[in-house]
C-alpha cells in the first residue's frame, strides 16, 4: 500500500512545519491588533428572570 510509505510525505510535512514556525509565524505575531481589548464594567444590574414554574 503506497499511502503507508512515509518517504516523500514526511519530509514535505517537516519542511512545511519548519517553514511555518520559523518564517511565517513570527511575521504574523508581529502585527498589532486594530481593536485592543478594553475592560468593561457592568453599569446596570441584571434583571432576574422570572421562571413560570416557580
PDBQT receptor file of N, H, CA, C and O in Angstrom, charges set to zero:
ATOM      1  N   UNK A   1       0.848  -1.179   0.000  1.00  0.00    +0.000 N 
ATOM      2  CA  UNK A   1       0.000   0.000   0.000  1.00  0.00    +0.000 C 
ATOM      3  C   UNK A   1       0.888   1.234   0.000  1.00  0.00    +0.000 C 
ATOM      4  O   UNK A   1       1.581   1.481   0.987  1.00  0.00    +0.000 OA
ATOM      5  N   UNK A   2       0.890   2.004  -1.054  1.00  0.00    +0.000 N 
ATOM      6  H   UNK A   2       0.326   1.803  -1.855  1.00  0.00    +0.000 HD
ATOM      7  CA  UNK A   2       1.829   3.134  -1.165  1.00  0.00    +0.000 C 
ATOM      8  C   UNK A   2       1.514   4.279  -0.218  1.00  0.00    +0.000 C 
ATOM      9  O   UNK A   2       2.416   5.055   0.099  1.00  0.00    +0.000 OA
ATOM     10  N   UNK A   3       0.281   4.424   0.250  1.00  0.00    +0.000 N 
ATOM     11  H   UNK A   3      -0.451   3.794  -0.007  1.00  0.00    +0.000 HD
ATOM     12  CA  UNK A   3      -0.020   5.536   1.130  1.00  0.00    +0.000 C 
ATOM     13  C   UNK A   3       0.607   5.371   2.515  1.00  0.00    +0.000 C 
ATOM     14  O   UNK A   3       0.651   6.330   3.286  1.00  0.00    +0.000 OA
ATOM     15  N   UNK A   4       1.088   4.181   2.839  1.00  0.00    +0.000 N 
ATOM     16  H   UNK A   4       1.053   3.403   2.213  1.00  0.00    +0.000 HD
ATOM     17  CA  UNK A   4       1.746   3.977   4.127  1.00  0.00    +0.000 C 
ATOM     18  C   UNK A   4       3.247   4.243   4.072  1.00  0.00    +0.000 C 
ATOM     19  O   UNK A   4       3.925   4.195   5.098  1.00  0.00    +0.000 OA
ATOM     20  N   UNK A   5       3.758   4.517   2.901  1.00  0.00    +0.000 N 
ATOM     21  H   UNK A   5       3.208   4.556   2.067  1.00  0.00    +0.000 HD
ATOM     22  CA  UNK A   5       5.172   4.808   2.755  1.00  0.00    +0.000 C 
ATOM     23  C   UNK A   5       5.420   6.277   3.120  1.00  0.00    +0.000 C 
ATOM     24  O   UNK A   5       4.989   7.162   2.381  1.00  0.00    +0.000 OA
ATOM     25  N   UNK A   6       6.097   6.562   4.232  1.00  0.00    +0.000 N 
ATOM     26  H   UNK A   6       6.447   5.843   4.833  1.00  0.00    +0.000 HD
ATOM     27  CA  UNK A   6       6.282   7.954   4.652  1.00  0.00    +0.000 C 
ATOM     28  C   UNK A   6       7.478   8.636   3.995  1.00  0.00    +0.000 C 
ATOM     29  O   UNK A   6       7.835   9.750   4.376  1.00  0.00    +0.000 OA
ATOM     30  N   UNK A   7       8.097   7.991   3.023  1.00  0.00    +0.000 N 
ATOM     31  H   UNK A   7       7.807   7.085   2.714  1.00  0.00    +0.000 HD
ATOM     32  CA  UNK A   7       9.332   8.518   2.455  1.00  0.00    +0.000 C 
ATOM     33  C   UNK A   7       9.203   9.938   1.912  1.00  0.00    +0.000 C 
ATOM     34  O   UNK A   7       9.918  10.806   2.412  1.00  0.00    +0.000 OA
ATOM     35  N   UNK A   8       8.356  10.250   0.936  1.00  0.00    +0.000 N 
ATOM     36  H   UNK A   8       7.774   9.545   0.530  1.00  0.00    +0.000 HD
ATOM     37  CA  UNK A   8       8.335  11.648   0.478  1.00  0.00    +0.000 C 
ATOM     38  C   UNK A   8       7.475  12.553   1.345  1.00  0.00    +0.000 C 
ATOM     39  O   UNK A   8       7.758  13.746   1.447  1.00  0.00    +0.000 OA
ATOM     40  N   UNK A   9       6.437  12.022   1.970  1.00  0.00    +0.000 N 
ATOM     41  H   UNK A   9       6.207  11.052   1.887  1.00  0.00    +0.000 HD
ATOM     42  CA  UNK A   9       5.472  12.880   2.636  1.00  0.00    +0.000 C 
ATOM     43  C   UNK A   9       5.944  13.362   3.997  1.00  0.00    +0.000 C 
ATOM     44  O   UNK A   9       5.573  14.455   4.426  1.00  0.00    +0.000 OA
ATOM     45  N   UNK A  10       6.741  12.579   4.671  1.00  0.00    +0.000 N 
ATOM     46  H   UNK A  10       7.042  11.692   4.322  1.00  0.00    +0.000 HD
ATOM     47  CA  UNK A  10       7.236  13.008   5.977  1.00  0.00    +0.000 C 
ATOM     48  C   UNK A  10       8.178  14.195   5.833  1.00  0.00    +0.000 C 
ATOM     49  O   UNK A  10       8.115  15.137   6.623  1.00  0.00    +0.000 OA
ATOM     50  N   UNK A  11       9.040  14.157   4.845  1.00  0.00    +0.000 N 
ATOM     51  H   UNK A  11       9.092  13.391   4.204  1.00  0.00    +0.000 HD
ATOM     52  CA  UNK A  11       9.959  15.282   4.642  1.00  0.00    +0.000 C 
ATOM     53  C   UNK A  11       9.210  16.538   4.193  1.00  0.00    +0.000 C 
ATOM     54  O   UNK A  11       9.576  17.647   4.585  1.00  0.00    +0.000 OA
ATOM     55  N   UNK A  12       8.173  16.377   3.379  1.00  0.00    +0.000 N 
ATOM     56  H   UNK A  12       7.876  15.477   3.060  1.00  0.00    +0.000 HD
ATOM     57  CA  UNK A  12       7.369  17.528   2.966  1.00  0.00    +0.000 C 
ATOM     58  C   UNK A  12       6.642  18.122   4.162  1.00  0.00    +0.000 C 
ATOM     59  O   UNK A  12       6.556  19.343   4.294  1.00  0.00    +0.000 OA
ATOM     60  N   UNK A  13       6.123  17.270   5.030  1.00  0.00    +0.000 N 
ATOM     61  H   UNK A  13       6.193  16.279   4.923  1.00  0.00    +0.000 HD
ATOM     62  CA  UNK A  13       5.439  17.764   6.221  1.00  0.00    +0.000 C 
ATOM     63  C   UNK A  13       6.409  18.516   7.129  1.00  0.00    +0.000 C 
ATOM     64  O   UNK A  13       6.075  19.587   7.637  1.00  0.00    +0.000 OA
ATOM     65  N   UNK A  14       7.599  17.970   7.337  1.00  0.00    +0.000 N 
ATOM     66  H   UNK A  14       7.871  17.100   6.924  1.00  0.00    +0.000 HD
ATOM     67  CA  UNK A  14       8.575  18.652   8.188  1.00  0.00    +0.000 C 
ATOM     68  C   UNK A  14       9.018  19.977   7.591  1.00  0.00    +0.000 C 
ATOM     69  O   UNK A  14       9.151  20.969   8.308  1.00  0.00    +0.000 OA
ATOM     70  N   UNK A  15       9.243  20.001   6.295  1.00  0.00    +0.000 N 
ATOM     71  H   UNK A  15       9.135  19.195   5.712  1.00  0.00    +0.000 HD
ATOM     72  CA  UNK A  15       9.643  21.245   5.643  1.00  0.00    +0.000 C 
ATOM     73  C   UNK A  15       8.545  22.303   5.760  1.00  0.00    +0.000 C 
ATOM     74  O   UNK A  15       8.834  23.472   6.015  1.00  0.00    +0.000 OA
ATOM     75  N   UNK A  16       7.315  21.905   5.580  1.00  0.00    +0.000 N 
ATOM     76  H   UNK A  16       7.080  20.955   5.373  1.00  0.00    +0.000 HD
ATOM     77  CA  UNK A  16       6.192  22.830   5.710  1.00  0.00    +0.000 C 
ATOM     78  C   UNK A  16       6.062  23.329   7.140  1.00  0.00    +0.000 C 
ATOM     79  O   UNK A  16       5.837  24.519   7.361  1.00  0.00    +0.000 OA
ATOM     80  N   UNK A  17       6.201  22.435   8.113  1.00  0.00    +0.000 N 
ATOM     81  H   UNK A  17       6.384  21.469   7.933  1.00  0.00    +0.000 HD
ATOM     82  CA  UNK A  17       6.074  22.817   9.507  1.00  0.00    +0.000 C 
ATOM     83  C   UNK A  17       7.183  23.787   9.908  1.00  0.00    +0.000 C 
ATOM     84  O   UNK A  17       6.917  24.793  10.566  1.00  0.00    +0.000 OA
ATOM     85  N   UNK A  18       8.421  23.493   9.516  1.00  0.00    +0.000 N 
ATOM     86  H   UNK A  18       8.637  22.676   8.982  1.00  0.00    +0.000 HD
ATOM     87  CA  UNK A  18       9.531  24.395   9.841  1.00  0.00    +0.000 C 
ATOM     88  C   UNK A  18       9.383  25.743   9.142  1.00  0.00    +0.000 C 
ATOM     89  O   UNK A  18       9.704  26.781   9.721  1.00  0.00    +0.000 OA
ATOM     90  N   UNK A  19       8.898  25.733   7.905  1.00  0.00    +0.000 N 
ATOM     91  H   UNK A  19       8.636  24.889   7.435  1.00  0.00    +0.000 HD
ATOM     92  CA  UNK A  19       8.681  26.997   7.199  1.00  0.00    +0.000 C 
ATOM     93  C   UNK A  19       7.656  27.847   7.931  1.00  0.00    +0.000 C 
ATOM     94  O   UNK A  19       7.847  29.050   8.113  1.00  0.00    +0.000 OA
ATOM     95  N   UNK A  20       6.573  27.217   8.348  1.00  0.00    +0.000 N 
ATOM     96  H   UNK A  20       6.418  26.240   8.200  1.00  0.00    +0.000 HD
ATOM     97  CA  UNK A  20       5.555  27.978   9.070  1.00  0.00    +0.000 C 
ATOM     98  C   UNK A  20       6.079  28.490  10.398  1.00  0.00    +0.000 C 
ATOM     99  O   UNK A  20       5.887  29.659  10.733  1.00  0.00    +0.000 OA
ATOM    100  N   UNK A  21       6.733  27.636  11.150  1.00  0.00    +0.000 N 
ATOM    101  H   UNK A  21       6.889  26.686  10.878  1.00  0.00    +0.000 HD
ATOM    102  CA  UNK A  21       7.134  28.030  12.501  1.00  0.00    +0.000 C 
ATOM    103  C   UNK A  21       8.308  29.003  12.514  1.00  0.00    +0.000 C 
ATOM    104  O   UNK A  21       8.430  29.798  13.445  1.00  0.00    +0.000 OA
ATOM    105  N   UNK A  22       9.161  28.959  11.518  1.00  0.00    +0.000 N 
ATOM    106  H   UNK A  22       9.062  28.313  10.761  1.00  0.00    +0.000 HD
ATOM    107  CA  UNK A  22      10.338  29.832  11.544  1.00  0.00    +0.000 C 
ATOM    108  C   UNK A  22      10.178  31.107  10.716  1.00  0.00    +0.000 C 
ATOM    109  O   UNK A  22      10.792  32.124  11.038  1.00  0.00    +0.000 OA
ATOM    110  N   UNK A  23       9.380  31.075   9.677  1.00  0.00    +0.000 N 
ATOM    111  H   UNK A  23       8.881  30.249   9.416  1.00  0.00    +0.000 HD
ATOM    112  CA  UNK A  23       9.274  32.246   8.809  1.00  0.00    +0.000 C 
ATOM    113  C   UNK A  23       7.936  32.960   8.912  1.00  0.00    +0.000 C 
ATOM    114  O   UNK A  23       7.889  34.180   9.069  1.00  0.00    +0.000 OA
ATOM    115  N   UNK A  24       6.867  32.216   8.825  1.00  0.00    +0.000 N 
ATOM    116  H   UNK A  24       6.905  31.225   8.698  1.00  0.00    +0.000 HD
ATOM    117  CA  UNK A  24       5.552  32.848   8.728  1.00  0.00    +0.000 C 
ATOM    118  C   UNK A  24       5.016  33.254  10.099  1.00  0.00    +0.000 C 
ATOM    119  O   UNK A  24       4.455  34.340  10.244  1.00  0.00    +0.000 OA
ATOM    120  N   UNK A  25       5.178  32.415  11.084  1.00  0.00    +0.000 N 
ATOM    121  H   UNK A  25       5.635  31.533  10.967  1.00  0.00    +0.000 HD
ATOM    122  CA  UNK A  25       4.602  32.695  12.399  1.00  0.00    +0.000 C 
ATOM    123  C   UNK A  25       5.153  33.970  13.044  1.00  0.00    +0.000 C 
ATOM    124  O   UNK A  25       4.357  34.756  13.557  1.00  0.00    +0.000 OA
ATOM    125  N   UNK A  26       6.469  34.223  13.049  1.00  0.00    +0.000 N 
ATOM    126  H   UNK A  26       7.116  33.584  12.632  1.00  0.00    +0.000 HD
ATOM    127  CA  UNK A  26       6.936  35.488  13.645  1.00  0.00    +0.000 C 
ATOM    128  C   UNK A  26       6.394  36.724  12.931  1.00  0.00    +0.000 C 
ATOM    129  O   UNK A  26       6.156  37.753  13.563  1.00  0.00    +0.000 OA
ATOM    130  N   UNK A  27       6.202  36.625  11.626  1.00  0.00    +0.000 N 
ATOM    131  H   UNK A  27       6.396  35.789  11.113  1.00  0.00    +0.000 HD
ATOM    132  CA  UNK A  27       5.649  37.777  10.908  1.00  0.00    +0.000 C 
ATOM    133  C   UNK A  27       4.195  38.013  11.302  1.00  0.00    +0.000 C 
ATOM    134  O   UNK A  27       3.764  39.159  11.431  1.00  0.00    +0.000 OA
ATOM    135  N   UNK A  28       3.445  36.941  11.492  1.00  0.00    +0.000 N 
ATOM    136  H   UNK A  28       3.795  36.011  11.388  1.00  0.00    +0.000 HD
ATOM    137  CA  UNK A  28       2.055  37.096  11.890  1.00  0.00    +0.000 C 
ATOM    138  C   UNK A  28       1.937  37.613  13.319  1.00  0.00    +0.000 C 
ATOM    139  O   UNK A  28       1.034  38.394  13.620  1.00  0.00    +0.000 OA
ATOM    140  N   UNK A  29       2.827  37.191  14.192  1.00  0.00    +0.000 N 
ATOM    141  H   UNK A  29       3.560  36.557  13.948  1.00  0.00    +0.000 HD
ATOM    142  CA  UNK A  29       2.756  37.625  15.584  1.00  0.00    +0.000 C 
ATOM    143  C   UNK A  29       3.236  39.056  15.778  1.00  0.00    +0.000 C 
ATOM    144  O   UNK A  29       2.973  39.654  16.821  1.00  0.00    +0.000 OA
ATOM    145  N   UNK A  30       3.933  39.614  14.801  1.00  0.00    +0.000 N 
ATOM    146  H   UNK A  30       4.147  39.128  13.954  1.00  0.00    +0.000 HD
ATOM    147  CA  UNK A  30       4.421  40.984  14.954  1.00  0.00    +0.000 C 
ATOM    148  C   UNK A  30       3.338  42.013  14.667  1.00  0.00    +0.000 C 
ATOM    149  O   UNK A  30       3.493  43.176  15.041  1.00  0.00    +0.000 OA
ATOM    150  N   UNK A  31       2.248  41.624  14.015  1.00  0.00    +0.000 N 
ATOM    151  H   UNK A  31       2.123  40.679  13.711  1.00  0.00    +0.000 HD
ATOM    152  CA  UNK A  31       1.164  42.560  13.746  1.00  0.00    +0.000 C 
ATOM    153  C   UNK A  31       0.455  42.933  15.041  1.00  0.00    +0.000 C 
ATOM    154  O   UNK A  31       0.306  42.112  15.945  1.00  0.00    +0.000 OA
ATOM    155  N   UNK A  32       0.023  44.181  15.111  1.00  0.00    +0.000 N 
ATOM    156  H   UNK A  32       0.144  44.849  14.377  1.00  0.00    +0.000 HD
ATOM    157  CA  UNK A  32      -0.733  44.621  16.269  1.00  0.00    +0.000 C 
ATOM    158  C   UNK A  32      -2.217  44.573  15.947  1.00  0.00    +0.000 C 
ATOM    159  O   UNK A  32      -2.620  44.736  14.795  1.00  0.00    +0.000 OA
ATOM    160  N   UNK A  33      -2.991  44.358  16.931  1.00  0.00    +0.000 N 
ATOM    161  H   UNK A  33      -2.664  44.226  17.867  1.00  0.00    +0.000 HD
ATOM    162  CA  UNK A  33      -4.434  44.280  16.748  1.00  0.00    +0.000 C 
ATOM    163  C   UNK A  33      -5.007  45.677  16.561  1.00  0.00    +0.000 C 
ATOM    164  O   UNK A  33      -4.572  46.625  17.215  1.00  0.00    +0.000 OA
ATOM    165  N   UNK A  34      -5.982  45.802  15.668  1.00  0.00    +0.000 N 
ATOM    166  H   UNK A  34      -6.336  45.032  15.136  1.00  0.00    +0.000 HD
ATOM    167  CA  UNK A  34      -6.600  47.107  15.429  1.00  0.00    +0.000 C 
ATOM    168  C   UNK A  34      -7.503  47.514  16.585  1.00  0.00    +0.000 C 
ATOM    169  O   UNK A  34      -7.625  48.698  16.897  1.00  0.00    +0.000 OA
ATOM    170  N   UNK A  35      -8.128  46.543  17.211  1.00  0.00    +0.000 N 
ATOM    171  H   UNK A  35      -8.029  45.581  16.957  1.00  0.00    +0.000 HD
ATOM    172  CA  UNK A  35      -9.026  46.823  18.336  1.00  0.00    +0.000 C 
ATOM    173  C   UNK A  35      -8.468  46.155  19.583  1.00  0.00    +0.000 C 
ATOM    174  O   UNK A  35      -8.621  44.950  19.780  1.00  0.00    +0.000 OA
ATOM    175  N   UNK A  36      -7.832  46.939  20.405  1.00  0.00    +0.000 N 
ATOM    176  H   UNK A  36      -7.708  47.919  20.245  1.00  0.00    +0.000 HD
ATOM    177  CA  UNK A  36      -7.289  46.389  21.639  1.00  0.00    +0.000 C 
ATOM    178  C   UNK A  36      -8.424  46.088  22.609  1.00  0.00    +0.000 C 
ATOM    179  O   UNK A  36      -9.386  46.853  22.676  1.00  0.00    +0.000 OA
ATOM    180  N   UNK A  37      -8.338  44.998  23.358  1.00  0.00    +0.000 N 
ATOM    181  H   UNK A  37      -7.557  44.377  23.303  1.00  0.00    +0.000 HD
ATOM    182  CA  UNK A  37      -9.414  44.674  24.303  1.00  0.00    +0.000 C 
ATOM    183  C   UNK A  37      -9.464  45.689  25.437  1.00  0.00    +0.000 C 
ATOM    184  O   UNK A  37      -8.436  46.148  25.935  1.00  0.00    +0.000 OA
ATOM    185  N   UNK A  38     -10.676  46.021  25.825  1.00  0.00    +0.000 N 
ATOM    186  H   UNK A  38     -11.511  45.648  25.421  1.00  0.00    +0.000 HD
ATOM    187  CA  UNK A  38     -10.899  47.006  26.878  1.00  0.00    +0.000 C 
ATOM    188  C   UNK A  38     -11.754  46.349  27.945  1.00  0.00    +0.000 C 
ATOM    189  O   UNK A  38     -12.735  45.672  27.637  1.00  0.00    +0.000 OA
ATOM    190  N   UNK A  39     -11.379  46.550  29.201  1.00  0.00    +0.000 N 
ATOM    191  H   UNK A  39     -10.582  47.100  29.452  1.00  0.00    +0.000 HD
ATOM    192  CA  UNK A  39     -12.182  46.033  30.298  1.00  0.00    +0.000 C 
ATOM    193  C   UNK A  39     -13.431  46.891  30.441  1.00  0.00    +0.000 C 
ATOM    194  O   UNK A  39     -13.343  48.107  30.609  1.00  0.00    +0.000 OA
ATOM    195  N   UNK A  40     -14.586  46.256  30.374  1.00  0.00    +0.000 N 
ATOM    196  H   UNK A  40     -14.657  45.268  30.238  1.00  0.00    +0.000 HD
ATOM    197  CA  UNK A  40     -15.840  46.973  30.536  1.00  0.00    +0.000 C 
ATOM    198  C   UNK A  40     -16.452  46.593  31.877  1.00  0.00    +0.000 C 
ATOM    199  O   UNK A  40     -16.448  45.428  32.275  1.00  0.00    +0.000 OA
ATOM    200  N   UNK A  41     -16.971  47.592  32.554  1.00  0.00    +0.000 N 
ATOM    201  H   UNK A  41     -16.975  48.538  32.230  1.00  0.00    +0.000 HD
ATOM    202  CA  UNK A  41     -17.618  47.336  33.834  1.00  0.00    +0.000 C 
ATOM    203  C   UNK A  41     -19.119  47.332  33.634  1.00  0.00    +0.000 C 
ATOM    204  O   UNK A  41     -19.651  48.039  32.778  1.00  0.00    +0.000 OA
ATOM    205  N   UNK A  42     -19.788  46.530  34.433  1.00  0.00    +0.000 N 
ATOM    206  H   UNK A  42     -19.356  45.957  35.129  1.00  0.00    +0.000 HD
ATOM    207  CA  UNK A  42     -21.244  46.474  34.367  1.00  0.00    +0.000 C 
ATOM    208  C   UNK A  42     -21.803  47.723  35.038  1.00  0.00    +0.000 C 
ATOM    209  O   UNK A  42     -21.540  47.971  36.214  1.00  0.00    +0.000 OA
ATOM    210  N   UNK A  43     -22.570  48.503  34.294  1.00  0.00    +0.000 N 
ATOM    211  H   UNK A  43     -22.784  48.302  33.338  1.00  0.00    +0.000 HD
ATOM    212  CA  UNK A  43     -23.141  49.718  34.864  1.00  0.00    +0.000 C 
ATOM    213  C   UNK A  43     -24.561  49.477  35.370  1.00  0.00    +0.000 C 
ATOM    214  O   UNK A  43     -25.003  50.126  36.318  1.00  0.00    +0.000 OA
ATOM    215  N   UNK A  44     -25.267  48.553  34.745  1.00  0.00    +0.000 N 
ATOM    216  H   UNK A  44     -24.907  48.025  33.975  1.00  0.00    +0.000 HD
ATOM    217  CA  UNK A  44     -26.633  48.271  35.187  1.00  0.00    +0.000 C 
ATOM    218  C   UNK A  44     -26.673  46.887  35.821  1.00  0.00    +0.000 C 
ATOM    219  O   UNK A  44     -25.910  45.987  35.472  1.00  0.00    +0.000 OA
ATOM    220  N   UNK A  45     -27.579  46.761  36.748  1.00  0.00    +0.000 N 
ATOM    221  H   UNK A  45     -28.200  47.493  37.031  1.00  0.00    +0.000 HD
ATOM    222  CA  UNK A  45     -27.748  45.481  37.411  1.00  0.00    +0.000 C 
ATOM    223  C   UNK A  45     -28.646  44.593  36.550  1.00  0.00    +0.000 C 
ATOM    224  O   UNK A  45     -29.677  45.064  36.070  1.00  0.00    +0.000 OA
ATOM    225  N   UNK A  46     -28.293  43.337  36.340  1.00  0.00    +0.000 N 
ATOM    226  H   UNK A  46     -27.456  42.954  36.730  1.00  0.00    +0.000 HD
ATOM    227  CA  UNK A  46     -29.141  42.492  35.505  1.00  0.00    +0.000 C 
ATOM    228  C   UNK A  46     -30.484  42.210  36.169  1.00  0.00    +0.000 C 
ATOM    229  O   UNK A  46     -30.574  42.070  37.388  1.00  0.00    +0.000 OA
ATOM    230  N   UNK A  47     -31.514  42.131  35.349  1.00  0.00    +0.000 N 
ATOM    231  H   UNK A  47     -31.440  42.244  34.359  1.00  0.00    +0.000 HD
ATOM    232  CA  UNK A  47     -32.862  41.857  35.849  1.00  0.00    +0.000 C 
ATOM    233  C   UNK A  47     -33.014  40.346  35.995  1.00  0.00    +0.000 C 
ATOM    234  O   UNK A  47     -32.761  39.613  35.039  1.00  0.00    +0.000 OA
ATOM    235  N   UNK A  48     -33.419  39.866  37.166  1.00  0.00    +0.000 N 
ATOM    236  H   UNK A  48     -33.624  40.462  37.943  1.00  0.00    +0.000 HD
ATOM    237  CA  UNK A  48     -33.566  38.414  37.320  1.00  0.00    +0.000 C 
ATOM    238  C   UNK A  48     -34.721  37.885  36.474  1.00  0.00    +0.000 C 
ATOM    239  O   UNK A  48     -35.734  38.557  36.278  1.00  0.00    +0.000 OA
ATOM    240  N   UNK A  49     -34.544  36.693  35.992  1.00  0.00    +0.000 N 
ATOM    241  H   UNK A  49     -33.722  36.147  36.151  1.00  0.00    +0.000 HD
ATOM    242  CA  UNK A  49     -35.548  36.058  35.157  1.00  0.00    +0.000 C 
ATOM    243  C   UNK A  49     -36.634  35.443  36.039  1.00  0.00    +0.000 C 
ATOM    244  O   UNK A  49     -36.338  34.745  37.010  1.00  0.00    +0.000 OA
ATOM    245  N   UNK A  50     -37.879  35.708  35.694  1.00  0.00    +0.000 N 
ATOM    246  H   UNK A  50     -38.119  36.275  34.906  1.00  0.00    +0.000 HD
ATOM    247  CA  UNK A  50     -38.983  35.105  36.441  1.00  0.00    +0.000 C 
ATOM    248  C   UNK A  50     -39.369  33.814  35.744  1.00  0.00    +0.000 C 
ATOM    249  O   UNK A  50     -39.838  33.819  34.605  1.00  0.00    +0.000 OA
ATOM    250  N   UNK A  51     -39.167  32.720  36.438  1.00  0.00    +0.000 N 
ATOM    251  H   UNK A  51     -38.787  32.716  37.362  1.00  0.00    +0.000 HD
ATOM    252  CA  UNK A  51     -39.458  31.409  35.864  1.00  0.00    +0.000 C 
ATOM    253  C   UNK A  51     -40.938  31.094  36.035  1.00  0.00    +0.000 C 
ATOM    254  O   UNK A  51     -41.490  31.302  37.115  1.00  0.00    +0.000 OA
ATOM    255  N   UNK A  52     -41.590  30.596  34.983  1.00  0.00    +0.000 N 
ATOM    256  H   UNK A  52     -41.141  30.427  34.106  1.00  0.00    +0.000 HD
ATOM    257  CA  UNK A  52     -43.040  30.375  35.076  1.00  0.00    +0.000 C 
ATOM    258  C   UNK A  52     -43.414  29.225  36.008  1.00  0.00    +0.000 C 
ATOM    259  O   UNK A  52     -44.564  29.159  36.442  1.00  0.00    +0.000 OA
ATOM    260  N   UNK A  53     -42.513  28.335  36.327  1.00  0.00    +0.000 N 
ATOM    261  H   UNK A  53     -41.579  28.388  35.975  1.00  0.00    +0.000 HD
ATOM    262  CA  UNK A  53     -42.874  27.166  37.153  1.00  0.00    +0.000 C 
ATOM    263  C   UNK A  53     -42.551  27.357  38.618  1.00  0.00    +0.000 C 
ATOM    264  O   UNK A  53     -42.703  26.419  39.401  1.00  0.00    +0.000 OA
ATOM    265  N   UNK A  54     -42.109  28.548  39.019  1.00  0.00    +0.000 N 
ATOM    266  H   UNK A  54     -41.986  29.310  38.383  1.00  0.00    +0.000 HD
ATOM    267  CA  UNK A  54     -41.823  28.757  40.436  1.00  0.00    +0.000 C 
ATOM    268  C   UNK A  54     -42.925  29.524  41.116  1.00  0.00    +0.000 C 
ATOM    269  O   UNK A  54     -42.844  29.787  42.316  1.00  0.00    +0.000 OA
TER     270      UNK A  54
